[in-house]
């Protein structure tokens, strides 16, 4: 299994691995590439899955990335497991920097004039969270629902983030797509060559064993013949 571990991680170890892998990001990246290359599918289907998963990984879809990657891979007829692997292109250390870049680009593209500062972003999250909490509570009480903070968050934060992440996400995912094809082709070619070499060695071994058995049988029959003299 692609995601199965011999020794399951505890939740604290899992959180630590999400922030910084135990073997470093270089080793984690090599592991993902290794798993991706071993997927039993055509290189172009694996590459389409990587494109789908990578693109979804850049977008602000908290809690929905695996589902969205699965749906995108099915829509593009790509490898689903490759898409799930592709979502690991982001991590908690790089995501904040990419998010600021994406929101800045989105503000510029959409002409949003809201201040993009840590204080402004925090205030938008706080107001949206308060409205969300009030609206959930309003379902069970007589309080009126409030939408101002959520609308502001949608307009100033989420939509600019999504639009700003979409364009570089497509470009970077396309690069990943075209890099994946030759990597998988080379890996599968080398793997097939090793398999052919193992089969050839087994064939020669069987042939040698058969010849040795034939010589032994011939020698036994010759020794068992009575001496004519």
Residue pairs with C-beta under 8 A, 6 or more apart in sequence:
2 35
2 39
2 81
2 85
3 84
9 17
16 22
18 91
18 92
19 91
19 92
19 93
20 93
21 27
21 28
23 31
25 91
28 88
32 85
32 88
33 183
35 85
36 46
36 50
36 82
36 85
36 180
36 183
36 184
37 183
37 184
37 187
37 188
38 187
38 191
39 46
39 79
39 81
39 82
39 184
41 79
41 82
43 180
43 181
43 184
43 185
43 188
44 181
45 77
45 78
45 79
45 82
46 78
46 79
46 82
46 180
46 184
47 78
47 82
47 176
47 177
47 178
47 180
47 181
47 184
48 73
48 76
48 77
48 78
48 79
48 82
48 177
49 73
49 76
49 78
49 79
49 80
49 81
49 82
49 83
49 85
49 86
50 78
50 82
50 83
50 85
50 86
50 173
50 176
50 177
50 180
51 76
51 78
51 86
51 173
51 174
51 176
51 177
52 69
52 72
52 73
52 75
52 76
52 78
52 83
52 86
52 173
53 69
53 72
53 73
53 82
53 83
53 84
53 85
53 86
53 87
53 89
54 86
54 87
54 89
54 169
54 172
54 173
54 176
55 72
55 86
55 169
55 170
55 173
56 65
56 68
56 69
56 72
56 83
56 86
56 87
57 65
57 69
57 86
57 87
57 88
57 89
57 90
57 169
58 89
58 90
58 98
58 102
58 165
58 166
58 168
58 169
58 172
58 173
59 65
59 68
59 162
59 165
59 166
59 169
60 99
60 158
60 161
60 162
60 165
61 68
65 87
66 84
66 87
69 80
69 83
69 84
69 86
69 87
70 80
70 83
70 84
72 78
72 83
73 79
73 80
73 82
73 83
74 80
82 180
86 173
86 176
89 172
89 176
90 98
98 165
99 161
99 165
100 116
101 164
101 168
102 160
102 161
102 164
102 165
102 168
103 116
103 121
103 157
103 160
103 161
103 164
104 116
104 164
105 160
105 163
105 164
105 167
105 168
106 112
106 159
106 160
106 161
106 162
106 163
106 164
106 165
107 113
107 114
107 116
107 160
107 164
109 160
109 163
109 164
110 159
110 160
110 163
112 155
112 156
112 160
114 120
114 124
114 155
114 156
120 156
121 157
124 149
124 152
124 153
124 156
124 157
125 153
125 157
126 149
127 148
127 149
127 150
127 152
127 153
128 149
128 150
128 152
128 153
128 157
129 149
130 146
130 149
131 145
131 146
131 147
131 148
131 149
131 150
132 150
134 143
134 145
134 146
135 145
135 146
135 147
135 150
137 143
138 144
138 145
